[in-house]
Amino acid sequence: TGSHVSTRGMPAPGADPGLSRPTAMRAALLIQRWYRQYVARLEMRRRCTWNIFQSIEYAGEQDQIKLYHFFGFLMDHFTPASCERNLISHIFRENDFCRDAEWERYFCCKSIEVPDGYSGPHLSFPMTLCGVSQLVEAFKHKQVGSLLHEAPR
């Protein structure tokens, strides 16, 4: 086998013959550490991206569920068989439905009996800063009768 050439004692192809063995080892360790940190950063970025995607997807699903329940409520309570079937169309139409005597009974907050133990806000119009903060709290507790009455004005 005369074509076999011994490479013992010769540097590997592409290697710098001036590097000593300890220097080459340190360089390899440095490259290896950098590569591991790089892969760890990529993995962290992938996980953060996935978490953001899941959060957005979950929020979208929750919005879709809320919308589904809202339309289900409308279908259950405002069907053609319901005596209040025109209420929704009047609510979403821009007109003076609150001034109409037929609709006044639905939205007149003066006709609503307030129990003595009521601790919610008592609003007066035009609203003040204190009234607005009371209104925010009322929204949290779903107490918005007088606001609905004043909205079309």
Residue pairs with C-beta under 8 A, 6 or more apart in sequence:
11 17
15 24
19 27
74 88
77 84
78 84
78 85
78 87
78 88
79 85
87 106
90 97
90 103
91 97
96 152
97 103
97 152
98 104
98 107
98 149
98 152
98 153
105 111
107 148
107 149
108 149
109 145
109 146
109 148
109 149
112 145
120 137
120 138
120 141
120 143
121 131
121 134
121 135
121 137
121 138
121 143
123 131
123 134
123 135
123 138
123 146
123 147
124 131
125 150
127 135
135 144
135 147
138 144
138 147
